[in-house]
Amino acid sequence: MSKHTVLIVTQPFDVTADYVVTELHERGVPVFRCNPGDLPHRLTLTAHLGKAGPAAFASPNGTWHCQISGVPGIGGQRRSSSPKN
């Protein structure tokens, strides 16, 4: 069984995501965690129309990247700064 990369889109200090990443690593599942606030300086997103190539997230210097075609789903959460009544 091949393992697909799990893409986690979240903020840097998301404790819930930290637990999820730890559990996935323990299970041997590849994880790519990124903060959309890092766009465009620390994170790039490339996309090609047609058959030119897959979309990908990458660091500008190329030290890490994640092809979107290898990700079966994307999950994220946004926390509210105000309590719900």
C-alpha positions as a printed Julia matrix, in Angstrom:
85×3 Matrix{Float64}:
   0.0    0.0     0.0
   1.48   3.35   -0.97
   1.25   6.2     1.48
   0.16   9.55    0.19
   1.46  12.77    1.68
  -0.91  14.48    4.08
  -0.93  18.24    3.52
  -1.66  20.24    6.67
  -2.35  23.93    6.14
  -2.24  25.77    9.45
  -0.6   28.45   11.56
   2.86  27.92   13.1
   1.67  27.52   16.71
  -1.31  25.21   16.23
  -1.07  22.69   19.08
  -3.79  20.48   17.61
  -1.89  20.22   14.33
   1.29  19.43   16.3
  -0.43  16.36   17.77
  -1.72  15.26   14.37
   1.72  15.64   12.77
   3.34  13.66   15.6
   0.81  10.84   15.25
   1.19  10.69   11.47
   4.99  10.6    11.77
   4.72   7.73   14.28
   2.59   5.85   11.74
   5.14   6.49    8.98
   2.83   8.75    6.99
   4.56  11.52    5.01
   3.43  14.99    6.15
   3.85  18.39    4.53
   2.86  21.16    6.94
   2.71  24.73    5.76
   1.49  28.12    6.86
  -0.34  30.03    4.11
   0.96  33.22    5.75
   4.4   32.23    4.45
   3.3   32.98    0.88
   5.15  34.31   -1.13
   8.48  34.72    0.71
   8.95  31.39    2.53
   6.45  29.32    0.53
   5.59  29.3    -3.15
   2.66  27.75   -4.94
   3.03  26.84   -8.59
   0.29  25.56  -10.82
   0.2   24.66  -14.48
  -2.85  24.46  -16.71
  -3.22  21.43  -18.89
  -0.51  18.79  -18.94
   2.42  21.13  -18.28
   3.01  19.63  -14.83
   1.49  19.22  -11.38
   0.77  22.0    -8.93
   3.18  22.15   -6.01
   4.02  23.96   -2.79
   7.75  24.59   -2.37
  10.33  26.56   -0.47
  11.9   29.27   -2.63
  15.34  27.64   -2.31
  13.97  24.19   -3.24
  14.91  22.4     0.0
  11.39  20.96    0.34
   8.32  20.66   -1.82
   5.02  18.83   -2.08
   3.28  18.02   -5.35
  -0.44  18.5    -5.04
  -1.08  15.5    -7.3
   0.32  13.27   -4.54
  -2.13  14.64   -1.96
  -5.55  12.95   -1.87
  -7.06  15.7     0.29
  -6.25  18.93    2.06
  -7.46  19.88    5.51
  -7.16  23.01    7.55
  -8.82  24.87   10.33
  -9.11  28.48   11.26
  -9.55  29.38   14.87
 -11.78  32.24   15.82
 -10.27  34.89   18.08
 -13.65  35.63   19.63
 -15.62  33.17   21.77
 -18.89  31.83   20.38
 -22.01  32.76   22.29
